[in-house]
Amino acid sequence: MFNFAYPTLLYLLLLAPALYGLFYLARLARRKKLRKYGNINVLKPLMPQASPYKPYIKITLELIALVALVFALARPRAGEKEAQEDTQGIEVMIAFDVSRSMLASSNDDPAGISRLNRAKYILDRIVDKLDNDKVGLIVFAGEAYTQLPMTTDFVSAKMYINSLSTDMIQSQGTAIGEAISLAMRGFTSDETIGKAIILITDAEDHEGNAVEMAQAAAKRNIQIDVVGIGSTNGNPIPLDNRGTYLKDMEGNVVTTALNADAATEIAHAADGIFINGASGSAISDLTESLDRLEKGDLKHVTYKASAEQFPVFGWIALIFLIVDIFILDREIGWLTKFNFFTKTESKK
């Protein structure tokens, strides 16, 4: 069989005809400009080194390399059939706060590690412990979006986690209730599998329906563990690395603090626990809480290394790019006797 690990990336193939269209328009514009100076056949001897064929050869090589690279990124798999393995595990949906306040320090030191980076570190370690489980990722600020649907592909999960940024959502706020609602819809319908939401947030300025949504999750046997990130004493929000901080309309520096009471209330409403992200035992406490969930039957689809075909397409892209580099724009002598792209005028 033949399929792709990331078939949605194949939409990038649309770049090929788009780029060729731009190239063709550029060639037409070039010919139009040359006609301003006279007949092209008369001007051609004045440009003996300008090859009429090289641009087409180079764009063809570049487009082939682009197509091969897209195929490589989509991770084609063929040859050996997939191996399906029945394992026992749980489903975990991560809801990650990417509001601007996550740029503030995660501890009492205003210059300490940011809440965002501390949260990434915790999640990276937790994902390493979810060997036989499924994981998904939601990001939220003023709105909530699914970043990664429920999957057993932990490599992709860690890539998405490492790429998290406060620039992902322009609408500011802390829509915890919306994030919980979206997370609940991301689980499978199998009631025999334990389900948990890991909510990572500073819980500041959250919407009023967060507790109600947590209670709704508890009715569906979905546990919510809240990892509170930040200092309860408050810290300014840096805007750059030069000591510039976010200010209000009156010019005062804005400070943001972890709302531990609100975070604890949300966790308790969904039979979960509140964990202070600055604690040295945060990772072990969260792991112990997840271990209490009932494990159900999960089907893992895996592929042997020999089934991965992306290296072939990676080599094709590299070879065509190297060939493209060594093809200069000068005309090739032995091709001057041929005319492939223009019509020859009949002699009278």
C-alpha positions as CSV (number, residue, x, y, z in Angstrom):
1,M,0.0,0.0,0.0
2,F,1.0,3.6,-0.5
3,N,-0.1,6.6,1.7
4,F,1.1,9.7,3.4
5,A,1.7,10.5,7.0
6,Y,0.7,14.1,6.5
7,P,-1.6,14.2,3.4
8,T,-2.7,17.8,4.0
9,L,0.8,19.0,3.2
10,L,0.2,17.9,-0.4
11,Y,-1.8,21.1,-0.9
12,L,1.6,22.7,-1.1
13,L,1.9,21.2,-4.6
14,L,-0.4,24.1,-5.7
15,L,2.7,26.2,-5.4
16,A,4.2,24.6,-8.5
17,P,1.7,25.8,-11.0
18,A,1.5,29.2,-9.2
19,L,5.2,29.7,-9.4
20,Y,5.3,28.6,-13.1
21,G,2.5,31.1,-13.8
22,L,4.6,33.9,-12.2
23,F,7.6,32.8,-14.2
24,Y,5.7,32.8,-17.5
25,L,4.3,36.3,-16.7
26,A,7.8,37.5,-16.0
27,R,9.0,36.1,-19.4
28,L,6.1,37.9,-21.1
29,A,7.0,41.1,-19.4
30,R,10.6,40.7,-20.4
31,R,9.7,40.3,-24.0
32,K,7.4,43.3,-23.9
33,K,10.2,45.4,-22.5
34,L,12.6,44.3,-25.2
35,R,10.1,45.1,-27.9
36,K,10.3,48.8,-26.8
37,Y,13.9,48.8,-28.1
38,G,13.1,47.2,-31.5
39,N,12.6,43.8,-33.2
40,I,13.6,41.0,-30.9
41,N,15.4,39.1,-33.7
42,V,17.5,42.2,-34.4
43,L,18.3,42.7,-30.7
44,K,19.3,39.0,-30.2
45,P,22.8,39.3,-31.7
46,L,23.4,42.2,-29.3
47,M,22.9,39.7,-26.4
48,P,24.9,36.6,-27.5
49,Q,25.3,35.2,-24.0
50,A,21.5,35.4,-23.2
51,S,20.1,31.9,-23.6
52,P,16.4,31.5,-24.6
53,Y,16.4,28.0,-23.2
54,K,18.2,28.2,-19.8
55,P,15.4,30.0,-17.9
56,Y,12.9,27.2,-18.9
57,I,15.4,24.5,-18.0
58,K,16.1,26.1,-14.6
59,I,12.5,26.6,-13.7
60,T,11.7,23.0,-14.6
61,L,14.5,21.8,-12.4
62,E,13.4,24.0,-9.5
63,L,9.7,22.9,-9.8
64,I,10.7,19.3,-9.8
65,A,12.8,19.9,-6.7
66,L,9.9,21.7,-5.1
67,V,7.4,18.8,-5.8
68,A,9.9,16.3,-4.5
69,L,10.4,18.3,-1.4
70,V,6.7,18.5,-0.7
71,F,6.4,14.8,-1.2
72,A,9.2,14.3,1.3
73,L,7.5,16.5,3.9
74,A,4.3,14.6,3.5
75,R,6.2,11.4,4.4
76,P,5.2,8.9,1.8
77,R,5.1,5.3,3.0
78,A,5.0,2.2,0.8
79,G,6.3,-1.3,0.5
80,E,5.7,-3.1,3.8
81,K,2.2,-3.1,5.3
82,E,1.5,-1.2,8.5
83,A,1.6,-3.1,11.7
84,Q,-1.4,-2.7,14.0
85,E,-0.7,-3.1,17.7
86,D,-3.3,-3.3,20.4
87,T,-2.2,-1.5,23.6
88,Q,-3.7,-0.1,26.8
89,G,-3.7,3.6,27.2
90,I,-5.6,6.9,27.8
91,E,-6.5,9.9,25.8
92,V,-4.9,13.3,26.8
93,M,-5.9,16.6,25.3
94,I,-3.5,19.5,26.1
95,A,-5.1,23.0,26.3
96,F,-2.2,25.5,26.1
97,D,-2.6,29.2,27.0
98,V,-0.8,31.3,24.4
99,S,-2.0,34.7,25.6
100,R,0.5,37.5,25.9
101,S,0.8,37.2,29.6
102,M,2.6,33.9,29.1
103,L,5.7,35.9,28.1
104,A,6.1,37.0,31.7
105,S,8.5,35.3,34.1
106,S,7.4,32.0,35.5
107,N,8.9,32.8,38.9
108,D,9.4,35.7,41.3
109,D,12.4,36.9,39.3
110,P,11.1,39.3,36.5
111,A,14.1,38.2,34.4
112,G,13.4,34.5,35.0
113,I,12.4,31.9,32.4
114,S,9.2,32.8,30.7
115,R,5.9,31.0,31.5
116,L,5.8,29.9,27.9
117,N,9.1,28.2,27.9
118,R,8.5,26.7,31.4
119,A,5.2,25.2,30.1
120,K,6.9,23.9,27.0
121,Y,9.5,22.1,29.1
122,I,6.8,20.5,31.3
123,L,4.8,19.3,28.3
124,D,7.8,18.0,26.5
125,R,8.7,15.8,29.5
126,I,5.0,14.7,29.9
127,V,4.7,13.6,26.3
128,D,7.8,11.5,26.7
129,K,5.8,9.5,29.3
130,L,2.7,8.9,27.1
131,D,4.2,6.0,25.3
132,N,1.0,4.0,24.7
133,D,-1.5,6.8,24.9
134,K,-3.1,9.3,22.5
135,V,-2.4,13.0,22.7
136,G,-4.0,16.2,21.1
137,L,-3.2,19.9,21.4
138,I,-5.4,23.0,21.6
139,V,-4.1,26.5,21.8
140,F,-6.2,29.4,23.3
141,A,-6.0,33.1,24.2
142,G,-9.1,35.1,23.4
143,E,-10.2,32.2,21.2
144,A,-9.4,28.5,21.1
145,Y,-8.2,26.5,18.1
146,T,-7.3,22.8,17.6
147,Q,-3.6,22.6,16.8
148,L,-3.2,18.9,16.7
149,P,-6.1,16.3,16.7
150,M,-5.9,13.3,18.9
151,T,-3.0,11.1,17.6
152,T,-0.4,8.6,18.6
153,D,2.2,10.5,16.6
154,F,4.3,11.9,19.5
155,V,7.0,13.2,17.2
156,S,4.5,15.6,15.6
157,A,3.1,16.4,19.0
158,K,6.5,17.5,20.3
159,M,7.1,19.5,17.1
160,Y,3.9,21.4,17.6
161,I,4.7,22.0,21.3
162,N,8.1,23.4,20.5
163,S,6.6,25.8,17.9
164,L,4.0,27.3,20.3
165,S,4.1,31.1,20.4
166,T,2.1,34.0,21.8
167,D,1.8,35.2,18.2
168,M,-0.4,32.3,17.2
169,I,-3.7,34.1,18.2
170,Q,-4.2,37.8,17.8
171,S,-7.3,38.0,20.0
172,Q,-6.1,38.5,23.6
173,G,-7.8,37.0,26.7
174,T,-8.0,33.7,28.4
175,A,-10.9,31.7,27.0
176,I,-10.5,28.7,29.3
177,G,-14.2,27.7,29.0
178,E,-14.0,27.7,25.2
179,A,-10.8,25.7,25.3
180,I,-12.3,23.1,27.6
181,S,-15.4,22.8,25.3
182,L,-13.2,22.3,22.3
183,A,-11.0,19.8,24.1
184,M,-14.1,17.7,25.0
185,R,-15.1,17.5,21.4
186,G,-11.6,16.2,20.5
187,F,-11.9,12.9,22.4
188,T,-13.1,9.6,20.9
189,S,-16.6,8.3,21.8
190,D,-15.1,5.2,23.5
191,E,-16.2,5.4,27.2
192,T,-13.9,2.6,28.3
193,I,-10.8,4.8,27.7
194,G,-9.7,7.2,30.4
195,K,-9.7,10.8,29.3
196,A,-7.9,13.9,30.7
197,I,-7.4,17.5,29.8
198,I,-4.1,19.1,30.8
199,L,-4.9,22.8,31.1
200,I,-1.7,25.0,31.1
201,T,-2.5,28.6,32.0
202,D,-1.9,31.4,34.4
203,A,-5.8,31.6,34.7
204,E,-5.7,35.4,34.7
205,D,-8.8,37.2,33.4
206,H,-10.4,34.0,32.4
207,E,-14.0,33.9,31.2
208,G,-16.7,33.2,33.7
209,N,-17.9,29.9,32.3
210,A,-14.6,28.0,32.9
211,V,-15.9,26.3,36.1
212,E,-19.2,25.4,34.4
213,M,-17.4,23.8,31.5
214,A,-15.2,21.9,33.9
215,Q,-18.3,20.5,35.6
216,A,-19.6,19.5,32.2
217,A,-16.4,17.6,31.5
218,A,-16.6,15.8,34.8
219,K,-20.1,14.6,33.9
220,R,-18.5,12.9,30.8
221,N,-15.8,11.4,33.1
222,I,-13.1,13.7,31.7
223,Q,-10.5,14.7,34.3
224,I,-9.0,18.2,34.1
225,D,-5.5,18.7,35.6
226,V,-4.5,22.4,35.7
227,V,-0.9,23.4,35.6
228,G,-0.6,26.9,36.9
229,I,2.2,28.9,35.3
230,G,3.6,32.1,36.8
231,S,4.2,33.9,40.1
232,T,1.4,34.8,42.4
233,N,3.2,38.0,43.2
234,G,3.0,39.3,39.6
235,N,5.5,40.2,36.9
236,P,5.6,42.6,34.0
237,I,5.1,41.4,30.5
238,P,8.2,41.9,28.3
239,L,7.8,43.1,24.7
240,D,11.4,42.6,23.7
241,N,14.9,41.8,25.0
242,R,15.8,45.4,25.8
243,G,13.7,45.8,29.0
244,T,10.6,47.2,27.3
245,Y,7.4,46.1,29.1
246,L,3.7,46.3,28.3
247,K,2.1,49.5,29.6
248,D,-1.6,50.5,30.0
249,M,-3.2,53.6,28.5
250,E,-1.9,55.7,31.4
251,G,1.7,54.6,30.9
252,N,1.9,52.3,33.9
253,V,3.7,49.0,33.5
254,V,1.1,46.1,33.4
255,T,1.8,43.2,35.8
256,T,0.3,39.7,35.5
257,A,0.0,37.1,38.3
258,L,-1.0,33.5,38.5
259,N,-4.6,33.2,39.7
260,A,-4.0,30.0,41.7
261,D,-7.5,30.1,43.3
262,A,-9.3,30.2,40.0
263,A,-7.0,27.4,38.6
264,T,-7.7,25.2,41.6
265,E,-11.4,25.7,41.4
266,I,-11.4,24.6,37.7
267,A,-9.4,21.5,38.5
268,H,-11.5,20.5,41.5
269,A,-14.7,21.0,39.4
270,A,-13.5,18.2,37.0
271,D,-12.0,15.8,39.6
272,G,-8.5,16.9,38.7
273,I,-5.6,18.5,40.6
274,F,-3.9,21.8,40.5
275,I,-0.2,21.8,40.0
276,N,2.1,24.8,40.4
277,G,4.3,24.7,37.3
278,A,7.2,26.2,39.3
279,S,7.3,23.2,41.6
280,G,10.1,20.7,41.2
281,S,7.6,17.9,41.5
282,A,5.2,19.3,38.9
283,I,6.0,16.6,36.3
284,S,5.8,13.7,38.7
285,D,2.6,15.0,40.2
286,L,1.0,15.3,36.8
287,T,2.2,11.9,35.8
288,E,0.7,10.3,38.9
289,S,-2.6,12.0,38.3
290,L,-2.8,10.6,34.7
291,D,-1.7,7.2,35.9
292,R,-4.9,7.0,38.0
293,L,-7.1,7.0,34.9
294,E,-8.5,3.8,33.6
295,K,-6.7,2.5,30.5
296,G,-8.6,1.2,27.5
297,D,-7.8,-0.6,24.3
298,L,-6.0,1.7,21.8
299,K,-5.0,0.6,18.3
300,H,-1.5,1.9,17.3
301,V,-0.7,1.9,13.6
302,T,3.0,1.8,13.1
303,Y,5.3,1.5,10.0
304,K,8.6,-0.1,9.8
305,A,11.6,2.2,8.9
306,S,11.8,0.5,5.5
307,A,8.3,1.7,4.6
308,E,9.3,5.3,4.8
309,Q,10.0,6.7,1.3
310,F,10.7,10.4,2.2
311,P,14.5,10.0,1.9
312,V,14.1,9.1,-1.8
313,F,12.2,12.3,-2.5
314,G,14.6,14.3,-0.4
315,W,17.5,13.0,-2.5
316,I,15.6,13.8,-5.7
317,A,15.1,17.4,-4.5
318,L,18.7,17.8,-3.5
319,I,20.0,16.4,-6.8
320,F,17.8,18.7,-9.0
321,L,18.8,21.7,-6.9
322,I,22.5,21.0,-7.3
323,V,22.1,20.6,-11.0
324,D,20.2,23.9,-11.1
325,I,23.0,25.7,-9.3
326,F,25.6,24.5,-11.9
327,I,23.4,25.6,-14.9
328,L,24.5,29.1,-15.7
329,D,22.4,31.7,-17.6
330,R,24.8,31.8,-20.5
331,E,23.9,30.3,-23.8
332,I,25.2,26.8,-24.7
333,G,27.1,26.8,-27.9
334,W,25.9,23.6,-29.5
335,L,22.2,24.6,-28.9
336,T,22.4,27.8,-30.9
337,K,21.5,25.9,-34.1
338,F,18.1,24.9,-32.5
339,N,15.1,27.1,-31.8
340,F,12.6,25.4,-29.5
341,F,10.5,28.3,-28.2
342,T,10.1,30.7,-31.0
343,K,8.8,30.3,-34.6
344,T,11.3,30.9,-37.4
345,E,10.3,33.4,-40.0
346,S,10.1,32.0,-43.5
347,K,12.4,33.5,-46.0
348,K,10.9,35.2,-49.0
